[in-house]
Structures are given as C-alpha cells and as structure tokens.
Amino acid sequence: MLGSSGKIYLGCNIENAAYSPTNCAERTAIFKAVSEGETSFKALAVVADTTAVITPCGVCRQVMAEFFDDQVIIVLANLHGQVEETTIAKLLPGAFTGDSYGL
C-alpha cells in the first residue's frame, strides 16, 4: 500500500481457525495505514503465489471502496510475472459507501 505521503504499508494474511476473524493482507495494510493517520492513497499491490493474478475478496473490495478514490491504482499480480492494473470502481461497481447516499 502506497500512501499519498509516500510511506509504504505492508500487510499479510492473519489466519484464524474460524474464517470470520481471519484478516486478508489488503485489509491489514489499509487498516495499518489508517491507524497511523494516512487518509489518502496512491496504490495497492495484491500479490500471491497463484496460477493467475490474485483478486481481492468481497470484504476487501468493500473496505477499498470506503477508503480509496477512483485514482488509486490497484495492481493485481502473481509470482509468475503476470500483472494487471485496475481500480476499485472496476472491481466493485455500484459500491455501497457513505458518499453514495450522502452520509
């Protein structure tokens, strides 16, 4: 995660035997950045050892929709050199956010 301040925030999956409390790497990085006062973001990379590029889960997409604007670049990649760039608007069209409803 690259904050607008230029600081890089790292995240990792935090696994739990029960899936609900598990936290994905994307959310770990976002929450770490926000907890340290970062309010604006430039880019987020999601990388995994998969056969195709990895994409964020639905919960991560919702969190991104609430913290990212349309200018944030989301890089999806794997360890085999496949890379795609996207945005949260493409990953989660019609997202539910406070801004969507004037909240």
Biopython code that builds the backbone (N, CA, C, O; Angstrom):
import numpy as np
from Bio.PDB.StructureBuilder import StructureBuilder

atoms = [
    (1, "MET", "N", (0.850, -1.156, 0.000)),
    (1, "MET", "CA", (0.000, 0.000, 0.000)),
    (1, "MET", "C", (0.894, 1.215, 0.000)),
    (1, "MET", "O", (1.785, 1.332, 0.840)),
    (2, "LEU", "N", (0.670, 2.112, -0.921)),
    (2, "LEU", "CA", (1.427, 3.358, -1.005)),
    (2, "LEU", "C", (0.509, 4.507, -0.635)),
    (2, "LEU", "O", (-0.459, 4.800, -1.338)),
    (3, "GLY", "N", (0.825, 5.154, 0.478)),
    (3, "GLY", "CA", (0.056, 6.316, 0.891)),
    (3, "GLY", "C", (0.459, 7.538, 0.096)),
    (3, "GLY", "O", (1.550, 7.584, -0.473)),
    (4, "SER", "N", (-0.412, 8.523, 0.055)),
    (4, "SER", "CA", (-0.082, 9.770, -0.639)),
    (4, "SER", "C", (1.110, 10.463, -0.011)),
    (4, "SER", "O", (1.768, 11.280, -0.656)),
    (5, "SER", "N", (1.392, 10.143, 1.239)),
    (5, "SER", "CA", (2.549, 10.717, 1.925)),
    (5, "SER", "C", (3.862, 10.137, 1.407)),
    (5, "SER", "O", (4.937, 10.666, 1.691)),
    (6, "GLY", "N", (3.768, 9.036, 0.638)),
    (6, "GLY", "CA", (4.959, 8.355, 0.155)),
    (6, "GLY", "C", (5.350, 7.165, 1.008)),
    (6, "GLY", "O", (6.236, 6.396, 0.632)),
    (7, "LYS", "N", (4.701, 7.002, 2.155)),
    (7, "LYS", "CA", (5.011, 5.885, 3.044)),
    (7, "LYS", "C", (4.388, 4.596, 2.506)),
    (7, "LYS", "O", (3.278, 4.600, 1.974)),
    (8, "ILE", "N", (5.121, 3.504, 2.655)),
    (8, "ILE", "CA", (4.652, 2.190, 2.224)),
    (8, "ILE", "C", (4.204, 1.407, 3.459)),
    (8, "ILE", "O", (4.908, 1.354, 4.467)),
    (9, "TYR", "N", (3.026, 0.806, 3.361)),
    (9, "TYR", "CA", (2.463, -0.012, 4.443)),
    (9, "TYR", "C", (2.347, -1.437, 3.934)),
    (9, "TYR", "O", (1.779, -1.679, 2.869)),
    (10, "LEU", "N", (2.885, -2.378, 4.693)),
    (10, "LEU", "CA", (2.839, -3.782, 4.305)),
    (10, "LEU", "C", (1.709, -4.483, 5.043)),
    (10, "LEU", "O", (1.328, -4.085, 6.144)),
    (11, "GLY", "N", (1.182, -5.525, 4.426)),
    (11, "GLY", "CA", (0.150, -6.323, 5.065)),
    (11, "GLY", "C", (0.396, -7.789, 4.780)),
    (11, "GLY", "O", (1.100, -8.142, 3.834)),
    (12, "CYS", "N", (-0.187, -8.636, 5.603)),
    (12, "CYS", "CA", (-0.131, -10.077, 5.391)),
    (12, "CYS", "C", (-1.455, -10.655, 5.843)),
    (12, "CYS", "O", (-2.193, -10.021, 6.598)),
    (13, "ASN", "N", (-1.754, -11.852, 5.385)),
    (13, "ASN", "CA", (-2.939, -12.532, 5.888)),
    (13, "ASN", "C", (-2.706, -12.877, 7.344)),
    (13, "ASN", "O", (-1.619, -13.316, 7.721)),
    (14, "ILE", "N", (-3.710, -12.680, 8.149)),
    (14, "ILE", "CA", (-3.669, -13.089, 9.549)),
    (14, "ILE", "C", (-4.736, -14.163, 9.693)),
    (14, "ILE", "O", (-5.924, -13.875, 9.832)),
    (15, "GLU", "N", (-4.281, -15.398, 9.658)),
    (15, "GLU", "CA", (-5.188, -16.542, 9.610)),
    (15, "GLU", "C", (-5.724, -16.895, 10.987)),
    (15, "GLU", "O", (-5.107, -16.603, 12.011)),
    (16, "ASN", "N", (-6.889, -17.532, 10.984)),
    (16, "ASN", "CA", (-7.537, -17.981, 12.203)),
    (16, "ASN", "C", (-8.276, -19.263, 11.870)),
    (16, "ASN", "O", (-8.752, -19.418, 10.746)),
    (17, "ALA", "N", (-8.384, -20.176, 12.807)),
    (17, "ALA", "CA", (-9.076, -21.443, 12.549)),
    (17, "ALA", "C", (-10.515, -21.212, 12.097)),
    (17, "ALA", "O", (-11.019, -21.935, 11.237)),
    (18, "ALA", "N", (-11.168, -20.225, 12.663)),
    (18, "ALA", "CA", (-12.502, -19.820, 12.206)),
    (18, "ALA", "C", (-12.289, -18.745, 11.148)),
    (18, "ALA", "O", (-11.570, -17.777, 11.396)),
    (19, "TYR", "N", (-12.888, -18.892, 9.995)),
    (19, "TYR", "CA", (-12.605, -17.976, 8.887)),
    (19, "TYR", "C", (-13.039, -16.536, 9.146)),
    (19, "TYR", "O", (-12.373, -15.613, 8.679)),
    (20, "SER", "N", (-14.117, -16.317, 9.863)),
    (20, "SER", "CA", (-14.601, -14.944, 10.061)),
    (20, "SER", "C", (-13.567, -14.003, 10.662)),
    (20, "SER", "O", (-13.450, -12.869, 10.198)),
    (21, "PRO", "N", (-12.806, -14.424, 11.680)),
    (21, "PRO", "CA", (-11.816, -13.499, 12.235)),
    (21, "PRO", "C", (-10.533, -13.363, 11.409)),
    (21, "PRO", "O", (-9.687, -12.525, 11.721)),
    (22, "THR", "N", (-10.382, -14.171, 10.369)),
    (22, "THR", "CA", (-9.208, -14.049, 9.507)),
    (22, "THR", "C", (-9.215, -12.671, 8.849)),
    (22, "THR", "O", (-10.272, -12.154, 8.485)),
    (23, "ASN", "N", (-8.039, -12.088, 8.701)),
    (23, "ASN", "CA", (-7.935, -10.779, 8.062)),
    (23, "ASN", "C", (-6.995, -10.871, 6.867)),
    (23, "ASN", "O", (-5.850, -11.303, 7.001)),
    (24, "CYS", "N", (-7.480, -10.465, 5.710)),
    (24, "CYS", "CA", (-6.681, -10.520, 4.486)),
    (24, "CYS", "C", (-5.567, -9.467, 4.507)),
    (24, "CYS", "O", (-5.642, -8.471, 5.226)),
    (25, "ALA", "N", (-4.546, -9.716, 3.710)),
    (25, "ALA", "CA", (-3.398, -8.809, 3.635)),
    (25, "ALA", "C", (-3.805, -7.398, 3.215)),
    (25, "ALA", "O", (-3.265, -6.413, 3.719)),
    (26, "GLU", "N", (-4.756, -7.307, 2.293)),
    (26, "GLU", "CA", (-5.188, -5.994, 1.817)),
    (26, "GLU", "C", (-5.747, -5.157, 2.959)),
    (26, "GLU", "O", (-5.376, -3.996, 3.134)),
    (27, "ARG", "N", (-6.643, -5.758, 3.733)),
    (27, "ARG", "CA", (-7.239, -5.035, 4.854)),
    (27, "ARG", "C", (-6.214, -4.754, 5.940)),
    (27, "ARG", "O", (-6.262, -3.698, 6.571)),
    (28, "THR", "N", (-5.292, -5.673, 6.170)),
    (28, "THR", "CA", (-4.243, -5.427, 7.163)),
    (28, "THR", "C", (-3.456, -4.173, 6.786)),
    (28, "THR", "O", (-3.213, -3.321, 7.640)),
    (29, "ALA", "N", (-3.058, -4.050, 5.527)),
    (29, "ALA", "CA", (-2.289, -2.878, 5.077)),
    (29, "ALA", "C", (-3.120, -1.601, 5.167)),
    (29, "ALA", "O", (-2.627, -0.568, 5.619)),
    (30, "ILE", "N", (-4.379, -1.671, 4.738)),
    (30, "ILE", "CA", (-5.246, -0.483, 4.785)),
    (30, "ILE", "C", (-5.455, -0.044, 6.228)),
    (30, "ILE", "O", (-5.308, 1.136, 6.548)),
    (31, "PHE", "N", (-5.800, -0.996, 7.104)),
    (31, "PHE", "CA", (-6.058, -0.647, 8.498)),
    (31, "PHE", "C", (-4.806, -0.120, 9.186)),
    (31, "PHE", "O", (-4.884, 0.790, 10.012)),
    (32, "LYS", "N", (-3.658, -0.687, 8.848)),
    (32, "LYS", "CA", (-2.407, -0.192, 9.431)),
    (32, "LYS", "C", (-2.172, 1.253, 8.998)),
    (32, "LYS", "O", (-1.830, 2.103, 9.821)),
    (33, "ALA", "N", (-2.354, 1.528, 7.721)),
    (33, "ALA", "CA", (-2.155, 2.886, 7.210)),
    (33, "ALA", "C", (-3.110, 3.870, 7.883)),
    (33, "ALA", "O", (-2.694, 4.935, 8.340)),
    (34, "VAL", "N", (-4.388, 3.508, 7.939)),
    (34, "VAL", "CA", (-5.386, 4.392, 8.543)),
    (34, "VAL", "C", (-5.079, 4.600, 10.032)),
    (34, "VAL", "O", (-5.204, 5.713, 10.543)),
    (35, "SER", "N", (-4.680, 3.530, 10.722)),
    (35, "SER", "CA", (-4.389, 3.658, 12.161)),
    (35, "SER", "C", (-3.181, 4.544, 12.415)),
    (35, "SER", "O", (-3.032, 5.089, 13.508)),
    (36, "GLU", "N", (-2.312, 4.696, 11.410)),
    (36, "GLU", "CA", (-1.147, 5.562, 11.547)),
    (36, "GLU", "C", (-1.389, 6.956, 10.985)),
    (36, "GLU", "O", (-0.456, 7.753, 10.885)),
    (37, "GLY", "N", (-2.648, 7.263, 10.612)),
    (37, "GLY", "CA", (-3.011, 8.608, 10.195)),
    (37, "GLY", "C", (-3.051, 8.861, 8.703)),
    (37, "GLY", "O", (-3.343, 9.980, 8.281)),
    (38, "GLU", "N", (-2.768, 7.858, 7.896)),
    (38, "GLU", "CA", (-2.809, 8.037, 6.433)),
    (38, "GLU", "C", (-4.275, 8.116, 5.999)),
    (38, "GLU", "O", (-5.081, 7.264, 6.374)),
    (39, "THR", "N", (-4.613, 9.117, 5.226)),
    (39, "THR", "CA", (-6.007, 9.287, 4.796)),
    (39, "THR", "C", (-6.171, 9.303, 3.290)),
    (39, "THR", "O", (-7.295, 9.325, 2.787)),
    (40, "SER", "N", (-5.073, 9.291, 2.570)),
    (40, "SER", "CA", (-5.124, 9.340, 1.114)),
    (40, "SER", "C", (-4.123, 8.332, 0.562)),
    (40, "SER", "O", (-3.032, 8.160, 1.105)),
    (41, "PHE", "N", (-4.507, 7.672, -0.519)),
    (41, "PHE", "CA", (-3.701, 6.571, -1.034)),
    (41, "PHE", "C", (-3.437, 6.708, -2.524)),
    (41, "PHE", "O", (-4.239, 7.279, -3.263)),
    (42, "LYS", "N", (-2.291, 6.173, -2.954)),
    (42, "LYS", "CA", (-1.904, 6.193, -4.369)),
    (42, "LYS", "C", (-2.065, 4.834, -5.023)),
    (42, "LYS", "O", (-2.559, 4.745, -6.147)),
    (43, "ALA", "N", (-1.654, 3.765, -4.335)),
    (43, "ALA", "CA", (-1.658, 2.443, -4.962)),
    (43, "ALA", "C", (-1.687, 1.338, -3.926)),
    (43, "ALA", "O", (-1.276, 1.519, -2.779)),
    (44, "LEU", "N", (-2.185, 0.186, -4.360)),
    (44, "LEU", "CA", (-2.179, -1.021, -3.545)),
    (44, "LEU", "C", (-1.807, -2.182, -4.452)),
    (44, "LEU", "O", (-2.373, -2.328, -5.535)),
    (45, "ALA", "N", (-0.865, -3.004, -4.022)),
    (45, "ALA", "CA", (-0.497, -4.202, -4.781)),
    (45, "ALA", "C", (-1.001, -5.424, -4.030)),
    (45, "ALA", "O", (-0.838, -5.537, -2.815)),
    (46, "VAL", "N", (-1.619, -6.338, -4.775)),
    (46, "VAL", "CA", (-2.104, -7.602, -4.227)),
    (46, "VAL", "C", (-1.366, -8.695, -4.993)),
    (46, "VAL", "O", (-1.580, -8.872, -6.193)),
    (47, "VAL", "N", (-0.493, -9.428, -4.297)),
    (47, "VAL", "CA", (0.379, -10.417, -4.948)),
    (47, "VAL", "C", (0.276, -11.742, -4.207)),
    (47, "VAL", "O", (0.251, -11.777, -2.977)),
    (48, "ALA", "N", (0.217, -12.841, -4.973)),
    (48, "ALA", "CA", (0.163, -14.163, -4.349)),
    (48, "ALA", "C", (0.821, -15.190, -5.263)),
    (48, "ALA", "O", (1.018, -14.948, -6.453)),
    (49, "ASP", "N", (1.155, -16.329, -4.691)),
    (49, "ASP", "CA", (1.727, -17.441, -5.450)),
    (49, "ASP", "C", (0.579, -18.270, -6.023)),
    (49, "ASP", "O", (0.267, -19.352, -5.526)),
    (50, "THR", "N", (-0.041, -17.743, -7.072)),
    (50, "THR", "CA", (-1.199, -18.358, -7.715)),
    (50, "THR", "C", (-0.928, -18.531, -9.199)),
    (50, "THR", "O", (0.023, -17.954, -9.725)),
    (51, "THR", "N", (-1.750, -19.317, -9.879)),
    (51, "THR", "CA", (-1.539, -19.520, -11.313)),
    (51, "THR", "C", (-1.997, -18.325, -12.134)),
    (51, "THR", "O", (-1.419, -18.043, -13.184)),
    (52, "ALA", "N", (-3.014, -17.623, -11.680)),
    (52, "ALA", "CA", (-3.488, -16.397, -12.331)),
    (52, "ALA", "C", (-3.287, -15.252, -11.343)),
    (52, "ALA", "O", (-2.986, -15.491, -10.174)),
    (53, "VAL", "N", (-3.451, -14.008, -11.802)),
    (53, "VAL", "CA", (-3.336, -12.885, -10.866)),
    (53, "VAL", "C", (-4.385, -13.053, -9.781)),
    (53, "VAL", "O", (-5.479, -13.556, -10.037)),
    (54, "ILE", "N", (-4.056, -12.638, -8.588)),
    (54, "ILE", "CA", (-4.962, -12.739, -7.451)),
    (54, "ILE", "C", (-5.868, -11.514, -7.429)),
    (54, "ILE", "O", (-5.440, -10.418, -7.791)),
    (55, "THR", "N", (-7.109, -11.694, -7.010)),
    (55, "THR", "CA", (-8.015, -10.555, -6.865)),
    (55, "THR", "C", (-8.493, -10.490, -5.415)),
    (55, "THR", "O", (-8.552, -11.517, -4.738)),
    (56, "PRO", "N", (-8.832, -9.301, -4.937)),
    (56, "PRO", "CA", (-9.288, -9.152, -3.554)),
    (56, "PRO", "C", (-10.654, -9.800, -3.341)),
    (56, "PRO", "O", (-11.474, -9.867, -4.257)),
    (57, "CYS", "N", (-10.883, -10.272, -2.119)),
    (57, "CYS", "CA", (-12.198, -10.824, -1.771)),
    (57, "CYS", "C", (-13.221, -9.685, -1.695)),
    (57, "CYS", "O", (-12.864, -8.509, -1.770)),
    (58, "GLY", "N", (-14.466, -10.045, -1.550)),
    (58, "GLY", "CA", (-15.533, -9.050, -1.486)),
    (58, "GLY", "C", (-15.417, -8.112, -0.300)),
    (58, "GLY", "O", (-15.680, -6.916, -0.430)),
    (59, "VAL", "N", (-15.027, -8.637, 0.858)),
    (59, "VAL", "CA", (-14.879, -7.792, 2.045)),
    (59, "VAL", "C", (-13.771, -6.765, 1.815)),
    (59, "VAL", "O", (-13.935, -5.592, 2.149)),
    (60, "CYS", "N", (-12.648, -7.198, 1.249)),
    (60, "CYS", "CA", (-11.553, -6.264, 0.954)),
    (60, "CYS", "C", (-11.994, -5.206, -0.055)),
    (60, "CYS", "O", (-11.643, -4.033, 0.075)),
    (61, "ARG", "N", (-12.757, -5.619, -1.053)),
    (61, "ARG", "CA", (-13.251, -4.656, -2.047)),
    (61, "ARG", "C", (-14.125, -3.600, -1.395)),
    (61, "ARG", "O", (-14.041, -2.422, -1.741)),
    (62, "GLN", "N", (-14.972, -4.016, -0.446)),
    (62, "GLN", "CA", (-15.818, -3.049, 0.259)),
    (62, "GLN", "C", (-14.969, -2.068, 1.061)),
    (62, "GLN", "O", (-15.234, -0.866, 1.042)),
    (63, "VAL", "N", (-13.957, -2.562, 1.763)),
    (63, "VAL", "CA", (-13.076, -1.682, 2.539)),
    (63, "VAL", "C", (-12.357, -0.711, 1.596)),
    (63, "VAL", "O", (-12.256, 0.480, 1.890)),
    (64, "MET", "N", (-11.864, -1.215, 0.475)),
    (64, "MET", "CA", (-11.204, -0.341, -0.501)),
    (64, "MET", "C", (-12.156, 0.742, -0.991)),
    (64, "MET", "O", (-11.762, 1.900, -1.127)),
    (65, "ALA", "N", (-13.406, 0.372, -1.259)),
    (65, "ALA", "CA", (-14.391, 1.339, -1.753)),
    (65, "ALA", "C", (-14.612, 2.466, -0.754)),
    (65, "ALA", "O", (-14.904, 3.597, -1.142)),
    (66, "GLU", "N", (-14.475, 2.161, 0.520)),
    (66, "GLU", "CA", (-14.694, 3.178, 1.540)),
    (66, "GLU", "C", (-13.477, 4.063, 1.782)),
    (66, "GLU", "O", (-13.625, 5.200, 2.232)),
    (67, "PHE", "N", (-12.274, 3.562, 1.493)),
    (67, "PHE", "CA", (-11.062, 4.333, 1.764)),
    (67, "PHE", "C", (-10.359, 4.870, 0.515)),
    (67, "PHE", "O", (-9.539, 5.782, 0.626)),
    (68, "PHE", "N", (-10.656, 4.331, -0.664)),
    (68, "PHE", "CA", (-9.964, 4.737, -1.887)),
    (68, "PHE", "C", (-10.851, 5.616, -2.754)),
    (68, "PHE", "O", (-12.071, 5.459, -2.781)),
    (69, "ASP", "N", (-10.211, 6.553, -3.467)),
    (69, "ASP", "CA", (-10.944, 7.266, -4.508)),
    (69, "ASP", "C", (-10.641, 6.579, -5.836)),
    (69, "ASP", "O", (-9.883, 5.610, -5.880)),
    (70, "ASP", "N", (-11.230, 7.078, -6.907)),
    (70, "ASP", "CA", (-11.091, 6.426, -8.215)),
    (70, "ASP", "C", (-9.694, 6.521, -8.804)),
    (70, "ASP", "O", (-9.411, 5.872, -9.811)),
    (71, "GLN", "N", (-8.810, 7.318, -8.197)),
    (71, "GLN", "CA", (-7.459, 7.490, -8.712)),
    (71, "GLN", "C", (-6.469, 6.459, -8.168)),
    (71, "GLN", "O", (-5.359, 6.340, -8.686)),
    (72, "VAL", "N", (-6.853, 5.720, -7.143)),
    (72, "VAL", "CA", (-5.952, 4.733, -6.545)),
    (72, "VAL", "C", (-5.765, 3.567, -7.517)),
    (72, "VAL", "O", (-6.737, 2.960, -7.966)),
    (73, "ILE", "N", (-4.526, 3.267, -7.831)),
    (73, "ILE", "CA", (-4.194, 2.153, -8.718)),
    (73, "ILE", "C", (-4.117, 0.878, -7.885)),
    (73, "ILE", "O", (-3.437, 0.833, -6.860)),
    (74, "ILE", "N", (-4.819, -0.151, -8.333)),
    (74, "ILE", "CA", (-4.752, -1.450, -7.669)),
    (74, "ILE", "C", (-4.043, -2.402, -8.622)),
    (74, "ILE", "O", (-4.530, -2.680, -9.719)),
    (75, "VAL", "N", (-2.891, -2.897, -8.192)),
    (75, "VAL", "CA", (-2.081, -3.805, -9.002)),
    (75, "VAL", "C", (-2.366, -5.229, -8.537)),
    (75, "VAL", "O", (-2.199, -5.552, -7.361)),
    (76, "LEU", "N", (-2.795, -6.073, -9.467)),
    (76, "LEU", "CA", (-3.061, -7.483, -9.190)),
    (76, "LEU", "C", (-1.945, -8.275, -9.849)),
    (76, "LEU", "O", (-1.663, -8.073, -11.030)),
    (77, "ALA", "N", (-1.301, -9.178, -9.105)),
    (77, "ALA", "CA", (-0.151, -9.879, -9.668)),
    (77, "ALA", "C", (0.017, -11.259, -9.041)),
    (77, "ALA", "O", (-0.600, -11.594, -8.031)),
    (78, "ASN", "N", (0.881, -12.046, -9.686)),
    (78, "ASN", "CA", (1.296, -13.320, -9.099)),
    (78, "ASN", "C", (2.819, -13.419, -9.188)),
    (78, "ASN", "O", (3.475, -12.524, -9.722)),
    (79, "LEU", "N", (3.362, -14.489, -8.672)),
    (79, "LEU", "CA", (4.822, -14.653, -8.654)),
    (79, "LEU", "C", (5.380, -15.154, -9.979)),
    (79, "LEU", "O", (6.583, -15.384, -10.096)),
    (80, "HIS", "N", (4.517, -15.325, -10.976)),
    (80, "HIS", "CA", (4.941, -15.794, -12.291)),
    (80, "HIS", "C", (5.059, -14.653, -13.295)),
    (80, "HIS", "O", (5.225, -14.889, -14.492)),
    (81, "GLY", "N", (4.974, -13.420, -12.810)),
    (81, "GLY", "CA", (5.162, -12.258, -13.673)),
    (81, "GLY", "C", (3.909, -11.696, -14.305)),
    (81, "GLY", "O", (3.992, -10.722, -15.053)),
    (82, "GLN", "N", (2.754, -12.272, -14.033)),
    (82, "GLN", "CA", (1.506, -11.718, -14.559)),
    (82, "GLN", "C", (1.102, -10.522, -13.704)),
    (82, "GLN", "O", (1.093, -10.604, -12.476)),
    (83, "VAL", "N", (0.766, -9.409, -14.359)),
    (83, "VAL", "CA", (0.409, -8.182, -13.655)),
    (83, "VAL", "C", (-0.742, -7.511, -14.389)),
    (83, "VAL", "O", (-0.733, -7.414, -15.616)),
    (84, "GLU", "N", (-1.728, -7.051, -13.636)),
    (84, "GLU", "CA", (-2.837, -6.262, -14.184)),
    (84, "GLU", "C", (-3.053, -5.055, -13.285)),
    (84, "GLU", "O", (-2.880, -5.144, -12.069)),
    (85, "GLU", "N", (-3.430, -3.926, -13.879)),
    (85, "GLU", "CA", (-3.787, -2.739, -13.102)),
    (85, "GLU", "C", (-5.282, -2.512, -13.220)),
    (85, "GLU", "O", (-5.869, -2.706, -14.284)),
    (86, "THR", "N", (-5.891, -2.100, -12.123)),
    (86, "THR", "CA", (-7.323, -1.831, -12.117)),
    (86, "THR", "C", (-7.618, -0.736, -11.104)),
    (86, "THR", "O", (-6.703, -0.134, -10.542)),
    (87, "THR", "N", (-8.894, -0.483, -10.876)),
    (87, "THR", "CA", (-9.342, 0.486, -9.867)),
    (87, "THR", "C", (-10.462, -0.156, -9.064)),
    (87, "THR", "O", (-11.003, -1.190, -9.454)),
    (88, "ILE", "N", (-10.803, 0.458, -7.953)),
    (88, "ILE", "CA", (-11.900, -0.069, -7.150)),
    (88, "ILE", "C", (-13.226, 0.067, -7.892)),
    (88, "ILE", "O", (-14.117, -0.764, -7.708)),
    (89, "ALA", "N", (-13.375, 1.085, -8.716)),
    (89, "ALA", "CA", (-14.623, 1.241, -9.482)),
    (89, "ALA", "C", (-14.833, 0.057, -10.425)),
    (89, "ALA", "O", (-15.969, -0.359, -10.656)),
    (90, "LYS", "N", (-13.746, -0.485, -10.970)),
    (90, "LYS", "CA", (-13.859, -1.650, -11.848)),
    (90, "LYS", "C", (-14.057, -2.937, -11.049)),
    (90, "LYS", "O", (-14.772, -3.836, -11.492)),
    (91, "LEU", "N", (-13.430, -3.034, -9.873)),
    (91, "LEU", "CA", (-13.553, -4.235, -9.053)),
    (91, "LEU", "C", (-14.892, -4.317, -8.327)),
    (91, "LEU", "O", (-15.395, -5.411, -8.074)),
    (92, "LEU", "N", (-15.474, -3.156, -7.987)),
    (92, "LEU", "CA", (-16.727, -3.143, -7.231)),
    (92, "LEU", "C", (-17.632, -2.011, -7.727)),
    (92, "LEU", "O", (-17.813, -1.003, -7.045)),
    (93, "PRO", "N", (-18.200, -2.194, -8.930)),
    (93, "PRO", "CA", (-19.100, -1.154, -9.448)),
    (93, "PRO", "C", (-20.347, -1.037, -8.570)),
    (93, "PRO", "O", (-20.853, -2.035, -8.057)),
    (94, "GLY", "N", (-20.825, 0.171, -8.407)),
    (94, "GLY", "CA", (-22.023, 0.387, -7.601)),
    (94, "GLY", "C", (-21.806, 0.139, -6.125)),
    (94, "GLY", "O", (-22.737, -0.250, -5.420)),
    (95, "ALA", "N", (-20.596, 0.358, -5.647)),
    (95, "ALA", "CA", (-20.260, 0.093, -4.242)),
    (95, "ALA", "C", (-21.143, 0.897, -3.299)),
    (95, "ALA", "O", (-21.546, 2.018, -3.610)),
    (96, "PHE", "N", (-21.435, 0.317, -2.156)),
    (96, "PHE", "CA", (-22.177, 0.981, -1.091)),
    (96, "PHE", "C", (-21.188, 1.759, -0.237)),
    (96, "PHE", "O", (-20.366, 1.164, 0.459)),
    (97, "THR", "N", (-21.260, 3.068, -0.285)),
    (97, "THR", "CA", (-20.407, 3.917, 0.555)),
    (97, "THR", "C", (-21.259, 5.056, 1.107)),
    (97, "THR", "O", (-22.348, 5.329, 0.602)),
    (98, "GLY", "N", (-20.757, 5.712, 2.136)),
    (98, "GLY", "CA", (-21.454, 6.852, 2.685)),
    (98, "GLY", "C", (-21.655, 7.948, 1.655)),
    (98, "GLY", "O", (-22.700, 8.599, 1.633)),
    (99, "ASP", "N", (-20.657, 8.156, 0.797)),
    (99, "ASP", "CA", (-20.755, 9.178, -0.243)),
    (99, "ASP", "C", (-21.873, 8.860, -1.232)),
    (99, "ASP", "O", (-22.502, 9.766, -1.778)),
    (100, "SER", "N", (-22.117, 7.576, -1.459)),
    (100, "SER", "CA", (-23.155, 7.171, -2.417)),
    (100, "SER", "C", (-24.536, 7.637, -1.987)),
    (100, "SER", "O", (-25.415, 7.851, -2.823)),
    (101, "TYR", "N", (-24.725, 7.794, -0.688)),
    (101, "TYR", "CA", (-26.041, 8.099, -0.162)),
    (101, "TYR", "C", (-26.069, 9.375, 0.667)),
    (101, "TYR", "O", (-26.997, 9.605, 1.442)),
    (102, "GLY", "N", (-25.037, 10.204, 0.495)),
    (102, "GLY", "CA", (-24.984, 11.477, 1.186)),
    (102, "GLY", "C", (-24.827, 11.357, 2.697)),
    (102, "GLY", "O", (-25.279, 12.224, 3.445)),
    (103, "LEU", "N", (-24.195, 10.296, 3.135)),
    (103, "LEU", "CA", (-23.998, 10.094, 4.580)),
    (103, "LEU", "C", (-22.697, 10.726, 5.038)),
    (103, "LEU", "O", (-22.361, 10.659, 6.220)),
]
sb = StructureBuilder()
sb.init_structure("model")
sb.init_model(0)
sb.init_chain("A")
sb.init_seg("    ")
for serial, (resi, resn, name, xyz) in enumerate(atoms, 1):
    if name == "N":
        sb.init_residue(resn, " ", resi, " ")
    sb.init_atom(name, np.array(xyz, "f"), 0.0, 1.0, " ", f" {name:<3s}", serial, name[0])
structure = sb.get_structure()
